[in-house]
Amino acid sequence: MQIVGFEHLHCHTDYSLLDGFAMVEELADHWHHHGNYLCVSDHGMMGAIPRQIKACESVNDKYGKGKLTPLFACELYVNKHHFEATPTEESRKAFMERLDPVQLEGFKVRGNHLLAIAITNEGYQNLVRLCSWGHLNGFYGKPRVNYEILNSHKEGIVFTSCCYASEIGRTFDTKGPEAAEEILKVYMQMFKDQFYLEIMLLDFKKQKPYDVFIIKMKEKYGLPIILSNDCHYCKQEDSHYQRLMLMIQTRRTLPELEKAMQENEFQDFFELQDQNLWMKSEEELNSFWLEKYSDVIDKDLFIEAKETTVKICKSANVTIDRSLKLPMFPDQKERLLELIVQSCKKRHITLDKQYKLRLWEEFDLIDRKGFASYFILQKMMADEARRICPQLLGWGSGREAIGPARGSGGGSLILYLLGVTDVDPIKHGLLFSRFLSEARGGKQLKLRFPAK
C-alpha cells in the first residue's frame, strides 16, 4: 500500500477528562515525524488549544518553520431537542417538569458525538461560541448543544458523522440502517457541503458493520469521506493506562468491566473494547487495513479517505489573534471618575489632601496610559464575583470570592475605592508605582470592541 498522505483529525488529549490519556505536547512530538498538522478534538471543550499552539511552535522552533500546523476542533455533544437556557438547578428542574415523557427521555440523552473542525477564523469563533453555549446553557451531565444553535453557528466549520457514539451510530445500533439513514439526511440538510462521512479502523466489534453502512451512504449520496483513528493516547503501550482511566470513569474494577462488556452493558463504549486507539502512522494504518479491513473497505476508497484528511487540513486557514482584547468604553474617563465618586461614599472616605493628591496622581496616569476601561472592568468582575459567590457556595457574604488584594494591586487607591481590593494603601503606606508607573504598562494593552 502506497503512502499518499494522511492526517489525524480526531484526537483526544487529557482535556477529554478521564477519556483521553495523551498530553498535547506528546502528540505534537510524535506526529511531526509523520504529518504536517496537529488537530485536537477534545470532548465538549477546547481547553487544550493554548498548549496545542505552544507545542506546535516548539516543534517548529526545533525542526523548522511550518513543520507542524495546529488545527482546532471539538467533539461536540449534541441533543437534537430544543431546550431552554437553564443556568440553575431549580430552573432546570422546572423546565424538565414541563416536558412530556418522550421529550424528557430525549432531553436526558447524555449527548451524541459530532466532530466539528474549524477551517476559517469565523469557524473558529463559531466553535468557541458553541462550546461556551453548551457549558452555559445546555449542560446536563455533558455540555450539550442542540440543532438550533448548531444551525446558527455552523459557518466556517466542517462536520463529520463521527464515531459509533454519534446520533447516526446510536440510531444504527438501536433502530437499524433505515432509521440511521434518516438521521444522516437531517445532518446532510443542516450542514450541506460542510458535512463529511467518517470511517474508522478499530477492533470494536460493531465498527466494521457501521463502516459498511457509512460506505453505502457515501455511494448513495456522493458525500466526501474521511478516515480517522479516534486517538485517545499517543503510543500503543498506553492502552493499559487508558483502561485504568475508564475504570475510574465507570467506577468499575477490571473484572466488573469484563463482565459488563460480556453482558453488552457498554454497547457503544468502544474505548473499553478496543486497544487500537493510539496515534498510528499512515504505515501502521495501511497494515491494519490490509489485515482486518480490506474485505469491507475498497483500496481506492481507503486511499480517498486518507487523502481527504489532507485536503481538509490544507483548506483550513485559521489565524488566532493572541493579543489581549478587552471592551473599550467610549466614555471611559468620565465613567471611571463617576464610579470613584460613588465608591467614596460607599467607603465613607473623606478625601483629605493626602487622599486627593494620591487619587489624582493615579487617575492621571491611568488616563494617560489608556487603562480607564481596564479599571472599570476590574470593578465589574469583582462586583459580579461577590454577587454570585454566595449563590454558588450557599454561604458567605461574597468577600470570599476576591480576598483583600492581590500582589501589587493592593497599592492602588482607586482599586480600593472601587471595591476591587480591601486594602487602604494610604493607611498601610503602599506604593502605587509598584503596580503602575510611567515606565510600566501602557498603550500596548489593546482595548477594543466598544462596550454598550
N, C-alpha and C positions, 0 to 999 in steps of 0.2 A: 504494500500500500504506500503510495507516494505521499510526501509531505507537501501539503497545499497551503498550510497556514491555518491556525486555529487560535481563538482567544476565549478564555473563560468569562462568561457574562453572568454567572450565577454563583457567587462566592459569599460565604458567611465568615465572620470574624467573632472574636469574643464579645462583641457588642450584641450578637444574637444570643441573648442570655440563656445559659445552660443548653444551648443548641449549636454553638459554634466554638471550636477549640482553638482555631488558628488566630494568631495575632497578625495584624495587617502588615507589620514590618517583616514578619516571617514570609508571608505570601509574596511581598514585593521582592525580597531577596531570592526567593525560589523561582518566581515566574519570569524574571528578566532574562533568564537563560533560555527561555522557550518562546516568549512572546513579547509584544511591544505595548500592551495595555494591561492595566490592573483595574478590574471592575469589582466593586464591593457592593453586595446587595443584602444587607442585614434585614432581619425580621422587624418590620414596622418602624424602623428608625434609621437615621443617617449619622449617628454619633461618631462613627469611625472616620469620617471624611477629613478632619484636620490631620489626623495621624496618617491617613492614606496619602494626602498631598505631601506631607513631610517625608514619608517613606519613599515615594517616587522621586522626590527631589534628592534624597540621599543616594539612591541608586544612580541617578543621572550625574550627580557630582562625582561619583566613584567610577562610573563606567562610560560616561559621555552623555552629552545633552541629547534628549529625545529618546533615550533608551527605554524608558517606561513612562507611559502617559496614564493618568488616573481617569477612570470613567465612574460616574456617580449614579447609583441605582438603589433600589429598595424593594424588598419583597413585601408588598403591602398585604394587609389583612382586609378582606372585602366581605361585607354583609350587604346583600342586594336591597334589603328592606330599608325604607326611609325611616330614620329615627331622629328625634329632636335633639337639640343641644341640651344635654342633661349633666351639667358640671358637678352637681352634688348628689349624694346617695339618696337623699329624700326626693329630689325631683326625678331621679332615675326610677325609683320605685313607683312614684306616682304615674310616670309615663308608661311603665310596664303594666300597671294595673288597668290601663285603658285599652290594652291590646287584647284581641280575641285569641283563643288557643293556638290557631295556626300562625298568626302573626308573632305571638310570643315565642313559639318554637323556632321560627325563623330568626327572631332577634337574638336568641340565645346561642345561635351557631357561633362557634369560637372564632370564626374568621377564615374565609377561603383565601388561599395564597394567590397573589398576582405579581409577577415580576415587572417592574417599571424601570426603564433606563432613560436618563436624561440625555438628549442629544443636542440641545441648544440651551442658551442662557435662560430663555423663557421656560424651557422644560425643567431646568434645574430649580428655578424659583417655584414652579408649579409643584414639583415633587416635594420641596420643603413645605409648601403650604398643605399638601395632602397629609404628610407625616404629622405636622403640627395639629391639623384639624382632627386627625384620628386620635391623638392623645388628649386633646382638649374637649372634644365633643362626641367622639364615637367610642370612647374607652369602655369596654365591657370584657374584662379578662385580658383582652388584647386591644391595641389602638387601631380600631377598625374604621375604614372609610366605606361609603356606600356609592351606589350608581350615580346618584345626583351630583355628589361632589367630584367624582371621577370625571363625569361629563363636562363639568365647568372648569376643570384644571388638567386637561389632557394634552394641550398643545405643547409641542416640543419634546414629547415623551414617546418611546416605543414600548409596547406592552407585549408580553408573551403568555401563552396558555399555561406556562409554569409547570409545577410538579403534580404528583398524584394527589396532593392536598389542596389543589385548586378547586374552584367550583365545578369546572368541567370534569376533573379527575374524580371528585367525590360523587358527582352525578353518574358518571360512567360506572363506578363501583356499586352504587346502591340502586340505580334505576335502569342501567343499561345504555348501550351506544346511541339509541334513538333520542333518549332524553338528553344525553350529553351533547349531541349534535345541536339540539335546540338551544342549549345554553351557549354553545360555541357561536351560534348565529347571533345571539344577543351581543356578545363581545365584538364580533365582526362588524355589526351595525354601529356599535358605540364608538369603536376606535378606527374603523375603516382601514386605510392603508398604513396605520400605525400598529397593526396587530400582526404578531408572528406566532407560529406554532413552535413548540419546544419538545424535543425528544431527548431522552437520557439513556445512558448505558449503565445499568445498575444490576445488582444481584437481587434486588427486591422482586419477589416472585410475581407481583402484579404489574411490574413495569413493562415487560415485553408485550402483553396484550394491549396495554394502554398505548404503547408506541405504535402498534399496528393500527389502532383506531385513529391516532393522530395522523399517521401517514395516509390513511384513507381520506381523511378530511382535507389534507393537502391536495390530493389528486382530484377530489370532488370540487373544491372551491379555489384552487390555484393560489393558496396562501404561501408566503415565504416561510421557511422553516430553519430553525437553528438547533445546534447540538449543545447540550450543557452537561456538566457532571455534578452539579449541585454540591460544590465543595463545602465541607464542614470542618475540615482540618487540612493541614499542609502536606504532611508526609503519611505514607501508608501505615507506618508503625504507630501513628497517633490514634488509630481507630479504637484502641483499648481505652484511651482517656476520654474519647467521645462517649463511649458507652457508660463510663463511670459518671459523666455529667448527666446523661439521660436517666441514670439511676436516681440521682438527686432530684431531677425534674419530675419524674413519675413517682418518687417516693417508694421505689421497689428495690429489692435485692436482685442479684443476678438470677437465682433460681425462680424468684417470683416473676421476673421479666420473661424468662424462658417459658414458664407455664402460661403466662398471659398471651404470649405470641402464639403458642400452640393452640390456645383456645380462641384465637383470632380477635382478641380484645383490642389490640392495637392494629387494626386492619390497614390503616393508611399511615401509620407511624413508621415510614420506611427507614428512618435514621436508626431504628433499633434492629432492623433486619438486614442491614447492608453494611459491609465493611469496605466499600469501594468509593467512599466519599472524599478521597484525598485529591489534591490538585495534580491531576495527571498531565503529563506532557502529551503532545499530539502522537508521538510514537506509542506511548502506553495506551492511548485511546484506540489507535489503529489495531494494536494487538488484541485488546479486549473485544473490539467489534468483530475481528476475524474469528476469535474463539467462541463468542457467545451470541453475537447479534447479526452476523452476516446472513442468517436464514430469514430474518424479518426486515432488515434494512438493506435495501439495494445499495451497491457500491457507489453508483453515481449520486444517489440521494444522500448518502453518508458524506461524500465529498462536498456536495452542495451545502449541506447543513453546516459543515465546518467553515466553508468559505463565507457563508452569510454572516457568521460571527465577526469575521474580519471586516466585512462591508459595513456593518453597524458601527464598529469601532472607528473606522475611517470617516464615517459620516458625522460622527459626534464632534461638536465644536463648542465646548463649554469653558468659559473663562470666568473664574471666580475672582471678583474684586475683593481683595483681602484688607483693604483699608477700612478703618473704623467709620461706621456710618451711624449717626445719631440724628434724631429730629432737631430741626432748627426753627426756633420760634422767631417769627418776623419782628416782634416787639420785645425781644429777649431782655434788653437792658431795662426797659420800663417795667416789665413783668417781674424781673428779679428784684428790683427795688421795692415794688409793691409787696412782694412776699416777705421781704426783710422787715418792712414796717409792720405788717400784720403779725409776724413772728415775734417781734419785740414785745408786743402787747401780750402775747401768749406766754412768753418767758418772764413777763413782769420785770423787764430790764429798763432802767432809766439810763439813757445814753449820756453819760458824763463826757468830759473832754477826752479822757483816755480811750473810752469805747468809740467815740466818734472818730478820732484820728485813726484808730485801727480799722474801723469799719470802712472809711473812705479809702484808706491805703489798699485794703483788699479789693474793694469794689472797683477801683480804678484799674488795678492790674488785671482783674478778671475780665473787665470790659475790653481792655486793650488787647488781651490775648485771645479774645473770642470764646471764652468759657462760660458766658452767662447761661446759655441754653443747657450746658452740661450740669451746672449747679441746680437749675430748675428740675432737670430730670432726676438728679440725686434726691431731691426733696420728694418728688412724686413717687419714686421707688421706695423710699423709706416710709412714707405715709402708707402706701399700699401694703407693704410688708407688715407693718404694725397693725393694720386693719384686719388682715386676713389670718394672721398668725394664731390668734385665739380660736378662730373657727376651725383651723386645721388641727391644732393641738387639743382643743377642748378645755384649755385652761390658760391662765396668764393674762397680762394686760397688753401685750403686744411689744413691750420693750425687749422681750427676749429675742425678737426677730432681728434686731440690729446690734445691740450691745452699745456700750458707751462711746466707742470710737474705734477707728481702725488706722493704725500706723500714723503717718504724719498728718492725716486729715484732721486729727484732734487739735492741730494748731490753727485751724481756720475759725475765726469768729463767725463768719457768715454761715458756715455749715452748722455751727452751734445754734445760731439764731433760727435757722431754717428747720431745726429739729433733726438733722441728719446725724449729728453727734450729741452727746450729753455732757461734753467736757467744755467748760468755760476756759478758753485759752488765756484770757486776761488774768483770771483768778489764779491759774496754775503756772503762769509765766511761759507759755508755749509759743513757739515762733511760727508765724505763717510762712516764712521763707523756706522752711523745711518741706512744705507742701507745694508751694508755687512761688516762683521768683522771676525776676527779669531774665535770668539765664536758664530757667527750667520751663518746659511746656511751651505751648504757643500755637501758632497758626497751623502746625502740622496735624492738629486734631481736626479732621474733616467733619463738619456738621452739615448734613444735607437733609433733603426731603422735608420741606416746611410742614410743621405740625399744624393741625387745625385748631 
